[in-house]
Amino acid sequence: MTATIALGSVTATRVLEYEGTTRLPEAMFPGLAEGTWQAHESRLPPDSWDRESGLLRTCVQTWVLRSGGATILVDTGAGDGKDRPGTPAFHQLRTGFLDRLAAAGVAPEEVDFVVNTHLHADHVGWNTRLDNGEWRPTFPNATYLLPRADYDFWDPAGPHRPKLARANENVFADSVAPVVHSGQARLWEDSYDIDGDLRLEPAPGHTPGSCVLTVRSGADRALFVGDLLHHPLQIAEPSLSSCFCEDPAQAAATRHRLLGRAADDRALVFPAHVGAAPAAEIVRDGSKFTVTRWRSDT
């Protein structure tokens, strides 16, 4: 359930909420050309797809970062008891996530920052929990860092009409607005430095406000890329954007740019939905990229 990776003076601990199968490759990636999956299949991590059904495997997880004495959560999963009629996999869950977070040594009161890499249902769910019939912040002492571009995009009172509105029905009301109304949210733009080692930077395309968390600590570099990568296949084929992307072309351009930066900086790449070996070391392979090692240090 957990794995811890050291990044200079920063530690990153994985806390799993959910795992299972999702779509067929051609459904997840509408631009998938015939033969592309087969060309890469043997080099993909064995836990990234189900050989019997052909379905891709996925997970929902939170990364707990400890940096400079602070505790930072990167994404908060799907949440319990959330009404998700458009996404049955996340509807009215009971996952025991807070017990797993406690097993990783984190009580809700001890969290200093919550980072939402974007505002999809499976990245903001534990922002809140039900308390006497009201959705209230799960982490009462935390500053919630939300990208303003996504806040404006998903605000139902605004002018935008997201492609995935049905899949994210109720999310703004039960998992975003309550932390803003509590006064605990900070809507950031351009970039945001959490401390001297951790920075949030825009990575638009999947959603307008999608972002990455960069780590620069000692000689170590890392990128927590959220849904810039839904599956390891996108490292080998970075032009592939998922069916969940609001702007697939922009998402592909952002992916190329940031994977190139990770390869050049020797930065460890942490996708949001990759399972047992959750972090990748990558190198350039022409205009694409190759994983040289998957890491799951403890």
C-alpha positions as a Markdown table, in Angstrom:
| # | Residue | x | y | z |
|---|---|---|---|---|
| 1 | Met | 0.0 | 0.0 | 0.0 |
| 2 | Thr | 2.9 | 2.4 | 0.7 |
| 3 | Ala | 6.3 | 3.1 | -0.7 |
| 4 | Thr | 8.7 | 5.9 | 0.3 |
| 5 | Ile | 11.3 | 7.5 | -2.1 |
| 6 | Ala | 13.9 | 9.9 | -0.9 |
| 7 | Leu | 14.5 | 13.0 | -3.0 |
| 8 | Gly | 17.4 | 14.9 | -1.4 |
| 9 | Ser | 16.0 | 16.1 | 2.0 |
| 10 | Val | 12.5 | 15.5 | 0.8 |
| 11 | Thr | 10.7 | 12.2 | 1.2 |
| 12 | Ala | 7.7 | 11.1 | -0.8 |
| 13 | Thr | 5.4 | 8.4 | 0.5 |
| 14 | Arg | 2.7 | 6.8 | -1.6 |
| 15 | Val | -0.7 | 6.1 | 0.0 |
| 16 | Leu | -3.1 | 4.1 | -2.2 |
| 17 | Glu | -6.8 | 4.7 | -2.2 |
| 18 | Tyr | -8.1 | 2.6 | -5.1 |
| 19 | Glu | -6.9 | 0.3 | -7.8 |
| 20 | Gly | -8.5 | -1.7 | -10.6 |
| 21 | Thr | -9.0 | -1.9 | -14.3 |
| 22 | Thr | -10.3 | 0.8 | -16.6 |
| 23 | Arg | -10.6 | 1.1 | -20.3 |
| 24 | Leu | -9.2 | -0.7 | -23.3 |
| 25 | Pro | -6.1 | 1.1 | -24.8 |
| 26 | Glu | -8.0 | 2.3 | -27.8 |
| 27 | Ala | -10.8 | 3.7 | -25.6 |
| 28 | Met | -8.4 | 5.5 | -23.2 |
| 29 | Phe | -6.3 | 6.9 | -26.1 |
| 30 | Pro | -8.6 | 7.9 | -29.1 |
| 31 | Gly | -5.5 | 8.7 | -31.2 |
| 32 | Leu | -3.9 | 5.3 | -30.8 |
| 33 | Ala | -2.8 | 4.0 | -34.2 |
| 34 | Glu | -3.2 | 0.4 | -35.1 |
| 35 | Gly | -0.2 | -1.7 | -33.9 |
| 36 | Thr | 1.1 | 1.0 | -31.5 |
| 37 | Trp | 0.0 | -0.9 | -28.4 |
| 38 | Gln | 1.3 | -4.2 | -29.6 |
| 39 | Ala | 4.7 | -2.5 | -30.4 |
| 40 | His | 5.1 | -1.4 | -26.8 |
| 41 | Glu | 3.2 | -4.1 | -24.9 |
| 42 | Ser | 6.2 | -6.3 | -23.9 |
| 43 | Arg | 8.1 | -3.3 | -22.4 |
| 44 | Leu | 5.3 | -2.0 | -20.3 |
| 45 | Pro | 5.2 | -2.7 | -16.5 |
| 46 | Pro | 3.2 | -6.0 | -16.0 |
| 47 | Asp | 0.9 | -4.3 | -13.5 |
| 48 | Ser | -0.1 | -1.6 | -16.0 |
| 49 | Trp | -2.6 | -3.7 | -17.9 |
| 50 | Asp | -4.6 | -6.9 | -17.4 |
| 51 | Arg | -3.5 | -9.6 | -19.9 |
| 52 | Glu | -6.7 | -11.6 | -19.6 |
| 53 | Ser | -9.2 | -8.8 | -20.3 |
| 54 | Gly | -6.9 | -6.4 | -22.2 |
| 55 | Leu | -8.0 | -3.6 | -20.0 |
| 56 | Leu | -5.6 | -1.0 | -18.7 |
| 57 | Arg | -4.9 | -1.0 | -15.0 |
| 58 | Thr | -5.1 | 2.2 | -12.9 |
| 59 | Cys | -4.9 | 3.4 | -9.3 |
| 60 | Val | -5.8 | 6.4 | -7.3 |
| 61 | Gln | -3.2 | 7.5 | -4.8 |
| 62 | Thr | -1.9 | 10.4 | -2.7 |
| 63 | Trp | 1.7 | 11.3 | -2.3 |
| 64 | Val | 2.8 | 12.5 | 1.2 |
| 65 | Leu | 5.8 | 14.8 | 0.9 |
| 66 | Arg | 7.8 | 15.8 | 3.9 |
| 67 | Ser | 9.9 | 18.9 | 3.3 |
| 68 | Gly | 11.4 | 21.4 | 5.7 |
| 69 | Gly | 9.3 | 20.2 | 8.6 |
| 70 | Ala | 6.1 | 20.5 | 6.6 |
| 71 | Thr | 3.7 | 17.8 | 5.5 |
| 72 | Ile | 2.3 | 18.2 | 2.0 |
| 73 | Leu | -0.3 | 16.0 | 0.3 |
| 74 | Val | -0.2 | 15.8 | -3.5 |
| 75 | Asp | -3.8 | 15.1 | -4.7 |
| 76 | Thr | -6.5 | 13.7 | -2.4 |
| 77 | Gly | -8.1 | 10.9 | -4.4 |
| 78 | Ala | -11.8 | 10.2 | -4.9 |
| 79 | Gly | -13.1 | 10.5 | -1.4 |
| 80 | Asp | -15.7 | 8.6 | 0.6 |
| 81 | Gly | -19.4 | 9.1 | 0.4 |
| 82 | Lys | -19.3 | 11.3 | -2.7 |
| 83 | Asp | -22.2 | 11.3 | -5.1 |
| 84 | Arg | -20.7 | 10.6 | -8.5 |
| 85 | Pro | -23.6 | 9.5 | -10.8 |
| 86 | Gly | -21.4 | 10.1 | -13.9 |
| 87 | Thr | -18.5 | 8.0 | -12.6 |
| 88 | Pro | -19.7 | 4.8 | -11.0 |
| 89 | Ala | -16.2 | 3.7 | -10.0 |
| 90 | Phe | -16.0 | 6.7 | -7.6 |
| 91 | His | -19.6 | 6.7 | -6.5 |
| 92 | Gln | -20.3 | 6.4 | -2.7 |
| 93 | Leu | -16.9 | 4.8 | -1.9 |
| 94 | Arg | -15.8 | 3.5 | 1.4 |
| 95 | Thr | -12.1 | 3.0 | 1.0 |
| 96 | Gly | -10.5 | 3.3 | 4.5 |
| 97 | Phe | -8.1 | 5.9 | 3.0 |
| 98 | Leu | -7.7 | 7.9 | 6.2 |
| 99 | Asp | -6.6 | 4.7 | 8.0 |
| 100 | Arg | -4.0 | 4.2 | 5.4 |
| 101 | Leu | -2.9 | 7.8 | 5.7 |
| 102 | Ala | -2.6 | 7.2 | 9.5 |
| 103 | Ala | -0.5 | 4.1 | 8.8 |
| 104 | Ala | 1.8 | 6.3 | 6.9 |
| 105 | Gly | 2.2 | 8.5 | 10.0 |
| 106 | Val | -0.1 | 11.3 | 9.0 |
| 107 | Ala | -3.1 | 12.6 | 11.0 |
| 108 | Pro | -5.4 | 15.1 | 9.2 |
| 109 | Glu | -4.5 | 17.8 | 11.7 |
| 110 | Glu | -0.8 | 17.5 | 10.8 |
| 111 | Val | -1.1 | 18.3 | 7.1 |
| 112 | Asp | 0.3 | 21.8 | 6.3 |
| 113 | Phe | -0.5 | 21.9 | 2.5 |
| 114 | Val | -2.8 | 20.1 | 0.1 |
| 115 | Val | -1.9 | 20.3 | -3.6 |
| 116 | Asn | -4.5 | 19.6 | -6.2 |
| 117 | Thr | -2.7 | 19.1 | -9.5 |
| 118 | His | -6.1 | 19.7 | -11.1 |
| 119 | Leu | -9.8 | 19.6 | -10.1 |
| 120 | His | -11.0 | 16.3 | -11.4 |
| 121 | Ala | -13.1 | 14.0 | -9.1 |
| 122 | Asp | -10.2 | 11.6 | -8.4 |
| 123 | His | -7.8 | 14.3 | -7.3 |
| 124 | Val | -9.9 | 16.4 | -4.9 |
| 125 | Gly | -12.2 | 13.9 | -3.2 |
| 126 | Trp | -10.6 | 13.9 | 0.3 |
| 127 | Asn | -10.3 | 17.6 | 0.3 |
| 128 | Thr | -13.5 | 17.3 | 2.3 |
| 129 | Arg | -15.5 | 14.8 | 4.4 |
| 130 | Leu | -19.0 | 14.8 | 5.7 |
| 131 | Asp | -19.5 | 16.4 | 9.2 |
| 132 | Asn | -23.0 | 16.7 | 10.6 |
| 133 | Gly | -24.4 | 16.8 | 7.1 |
| 134 | Glu | -21.9 | 19.4 | 5.7 |
| 135 | Trp | -18.9 | 18.9 | 3.6 |
| 136 | Arg | -16.0 | 20.4 | 5.6 |
| 137 | Pro | -12.2 | 20.4 | 5.0 |
| 138 | Thr | -10.7 | 17.1 | 6.0 |
| 139 | Phe | -7.4 | 18.8 | 6.9 |
| 140 | Pro | -8.3 | 21.6 | 9.2 |
| 141 | Asn | -4.9 | 23.2 | 9.5 |
| 142 | Ala | -3.9 | 22.9 | 5.8 |
| 143 | Thr | -3.6 | 25.5 | 3.1 |
| 144 | Tyr | -5.2 | 24.1 | 0.0 |
| 145 | Leu | -3.4 | 25.1 | -3.2 |
| 146 | Leu | -5.8 | 25.2 | -6.1 |
| 147 | Pro | -4.9 | 26.3 | -9.6 |
| 148 | Arg | -7.0 | 29.4 | -10.3 |
| 149 | Ala | -7.5 | 28.4 | -14.0 |
| 150 | Asp | -9.1 | 25.2 | -13.0 |
| 151 | Tyr | -11.2 | 26.8 | -10.3 |
| 152 | Asp | -12.6 | 29.3 | -12.9 |
| 153 | Phe | -13.1 | 26.5 | -15.5 |
| 154 | Trp | -15.0 | 24.2 | -13.2 |
| 155 | Asp | -17.1 | 26.8 | -11.4 |
| 156 | Pro | -20.6 | 26.1 | -12.5 |
| 157 | Ala | -21.5 | 29.7 | -12.1 |
| 158 | Gly | -18.9 | 30.6 | -14.8 |
| 159 | Pro | -19.2 | 30.6 | -18.6 |
| 160 | His | -17.2 | 27.4 | -19.3 |
| 161 | Arg | -18.8 | 24.1 | -20.4 |
| 162 | Pro | -16.3 | 21.4 | -19.7 |
| 163 | Lys | -16.2 | 18.3 | -21.9 |
| 164 | Leu | -16.2 | 16.1 | -18.8 |
| 165 | Ala | -18.9 | 18.0 | -16.9 |
| 166 | Arg | -21.0 | 14.8 | -16.4 |
| 167 | Ala | -18.0 | 12.8 | -15.1 |
| 168 | Asn | -17.3 | 15.6 | -12.6 |
| 169 | Glu | -20.8 | 16.3 | -11.5 |
| 170 | Asn | -21.0 | 17.6 | -7.9 |
| 171 | Val | -17.3 | 17.8 | -7.5 |
| 172 | Phe | -17.0 | 21.5 | -7.3 |
| 173 | Ala | -19.9 | 21.7 | -4.8 |
| 174 | Asp | -18.7 | 19.0 | -2.4 |
| 175 | Ser | -14.9 | 19.0 | -2.8 |
| 176 | Val | -13.8 | 22.5 | -4.0 |
| 177 | Ala | -16.2 | 25.2 | -2.9 |
| 178 | Pro | -16.1 | 24.1 | 0.8 |
| 179 | Val | -12.3 | 24.6 | 1.2 |
| 180 | Val | -12.6 | 28.0 | -0.5 |
| 181 | His | -15.5 | 29.1 | 1.7 |
| 182 | Ser | -13.6 | 27.9 | 4.8 |
| 183 | Gly | -10.8 | 30.4 | 4.0 |
| 184 | Gln | -8.2 | 27.7 | 3.7 |
| 185 | Ala | -7.7 | 27.8 | -0.1 |
| 186 | Arg | -5.1 | 29.7 | -2.0 |
| 187 | Leu | -5.9 | 30.1 | -5.8 |
| 188 | Trp | -2.5 | 30.4 | -7.4 |
| 189 | Glu | -1.5 | 31.6 | -10.9 |
| 190 | Asp | 1.8 | 31.5 | -12.9 |
| 191 | Ser | 3.8 | 29.5 | -10.3 |
| 192 | Tyr | 3.8 | 29.0 | -6.5 |
| 193 | Asp | 6.8 | 28.2 | -4.3 |
| 194 | Ile | 5.8 | 26.0 | -1.3 |
| 195 | Asp | 9.3 | 26.2 | 0.0 |
| 196 | Gly | 12.9 | 26.3 | -1.4 |
| 197 | Asp | 12.6 | 22.8 | -2.8 |
| 198 | Leu | 9.0 | 22.5 | -4.0 |
| 199 | Arg | 7.4 | 24.6 | -6.7 |
| 200 | Leu | 4.0 | 24.4 | -8.5 |
| 201 | Glu | 4.1 | 25.2 | -12.3 |
| 202 | Pro | 1.3 | 25.2 | -14.9 |
| 203 | Ala | 1.0 | 22.2 | -17.2 |
| 204 | Pro | -2.2 | 22.9 | -19.2 |
| 205 | Gly | -4.1 | 20.7 | -21.6 |
| 206 | His | -5.5 | 17.9 | -19.6 |
| 207 | Thr | -7.5 | 20.7 | -17.9 |
| 208 | Pro | -6.8 | 24.4 | -18.3 |
| 209 | Gly | -5.3 | 24.6 | -14.8 |
| 210 | Ser | -3.4 | 21.3 | -14.6 |
| 211 | Cys | -0.1 | 21.7 | -12.9 |
| 212 | Val | 3.1 | 19.8 | -11.9 |
| 213 | Leu | 4.9 | 19.8 | -8.6 |
| 214 | Thr | 8.7 | 20.1 | -9.1 |
| 215 | Val | 11.2 | 19.0 | -6.5 |
| 216 | Arg | 14.8 | 20.3 | -6.5 |
| 217 | Ser | 16.6 | 19.1 | -3.4 |
| 218 | Gly | 20.3 | 18.6 | -3.3 |
| 219 | Ala | 21.3 | 16.7 | -6.4 |
| 220 | Asp | 17.8 | 15.1 | -6.8 |
| 221 | Arg | 15.1 | 16.3 | -9.2 |
| 222 | Ala | 11.5 | 15.1 | -9.5 |
| 223 | Leu | 8.3 | 15.9 | -11.3 |
| 224 | Phe | 4.9 | 15.0 | -9.9 |
| 225 | Val | 3.0 | 15.2 | -13.1 |
| 226 | Gly | -0.6 | 14.5 | -12.2 |
| 227 | Asp | -2.6 | 13.4 | -15.2 |
| 228 | Leu | 0.0 | 14.6 | -17.7 |
| 229 | Leu | 0.5 | 10.8 | -17.8 |
| 230 | His | -2.4 | 8.4 | -17.4 |
| 231 | His | -0.4 | 5.4 | -18.4 |
| 232 | Pro | 3.2 | 4.4 | -19.0 |
| 233 | Leu | 2.4 | 4.1 | -22.7 |
| 234 | Gln | 2.4 | 7.9 | -22.9 |
| 235 | Ile | 6.1 | 8.0 | -22.0 |
| 236 | Ala | 6.9 | 6.0 | -25.1 |
| 237 | Glu | 4.2 | 7.8 | -27.2 |
| 238 | Pro | 3.9 | 11.3 | -25.7 |
| 239 | Ser | 1.7 | 12.5 | -28.6 |
| 240 | Leu | -1.1 | 10.3 | -27.1 |
| 241 | Ser | -3.6 | 12.2 | -25.0 |
| 242 | Ser | -6.3 | 10.5 | -23.0 |
| 243 | Cys | -10.0 | 10.6 | -23.5 |
| 244 | Phe | -10.2 | 12.7 | -20.3 |
| 245 | Cys | -8.2 | 15.7 | -21.8 |
| 246 | Glu | -10.1 | 18.9 | -22.4 |
| 247 | Asp | -7.5 | 20.0 | -25.0 |
| 248 | Pro | -5.7 | 16.9 | -26.3 |
| 249 | Ala | -3.3 | 18.9 | -28.6 |
| 250 | Gln | -2.2 | 21.2 | -25.8 |
| 251 | Ala | -1.8 | 18.2 | -23.4 |
| 252 | Ala | 0.5 | 16.5 | -25.9 |
| 253 | Ala | 2.6 | 19.6 | -26.3 |
| 254 | Thr | 2.9 | 20.0 | -22.5 |
| 255 | Arg | 3.8 | 16.4 | -22.1 |
| 256 | His | 6.6 | 16.6 | -24.7 |
| 257 | Arg | 8.0 | 19.7 | -23.0 |
| 258 | Leu | 8.0 | 18.4 | -19.5 |
| 259 | Leu | 9.2 | 14.9 | -20.3 |
| 260 | Gly | 12.0 | 16.5 | -22.2 |
| 261 | Arg | 12.9 | 18.5 | -19.2 |
| 262 | Ala | 12.7 | 15.5 | -16.9 |
| 263 | Ala | 15.0 | 13.6 | -19.2 |
| 264 | Asp | 17.5 | 16.4 | -19.5 |
| 265 | Asp | 17.5 | 17.1 | -15.7 |
| 266 | Arg | 17.5 | 13.4 | -14.8 |
| 267 | Ala | 14.3 | 14.1 | -12.8 |
| 268 | Leu | 12.2 | 11.2 | -11.5 |
| 269 | Val | 8.7 | 11.2 | -13.0 |
| 270 | Phe | 5.7 | 10.5 | -10.7 |
| 271 | Pro | 2.5 | 9.9 | -12.7 |
| 272 | Ala | -0.8 | 10.1 | -10.8 |
| 273 | His | -2.2 | 6.7 | -11.7 |
| 274 | Val | 0.7 | 4.2 | -12.0 |
| 275 | Gly | 0.7 | 1.4 | -9.5 |
| 276 | Ala | 3.3 | -0.8 | -7.8 |
| 277 | Ala | 6.4 | 0.8 | -9.4 |
| 278 | Pro | 5.1 | 4.4 | -9.3 |
| 279 | Ala | 8.1 | 6.5 | -10.4 |
| 280 | Ala | 10.1 | 6.4 | -13.6 |
| 281 | Glu | 13.6 | 7.3 | -14.7 |
| 282 | Ile | 13.5 | 8.3 | -18.3 |
| 283 | Val | 15.9 | 9.2 | -21.2 |
| 284 | Arg | 15.3 | 10.7 | -24.6 |
| 285 | Asp | 14.7 | 8.3 | -27.5 |
| 286 | Gly | 14.6 | 10.6 | -30.5 |
| 287 | Ser | 11.4 | 12.6 | -30.2 |
| 288 | Lys | 10.1 | 10.2 | -27.7 |
| 289 | Phe | 11.2 | 8.8 | -24.3 |
| 290 | Thr | 12.2 | 5.5 | -22.8 |
| 291 | Val | 12.0 | 4.3 | -19.2 |
| 292 | Thr | 15.3 | 3.1 | -18.0 |
| 293 | Arg | 14.0 | 2.1 | -14.5 |
| 294 | Trp | 10.8 | 2.0 | -12.5 |
| 295 | Arg | 11.3 | 2.8 | -8.8 |
| 296 | Ser | 9.4 | 1.9 | -5.7 |
| 297 | Asp | 12.0 | 2.5 | -3.0 |
| 298 | Thr | 11.0 | 1.9 | 0.6 |
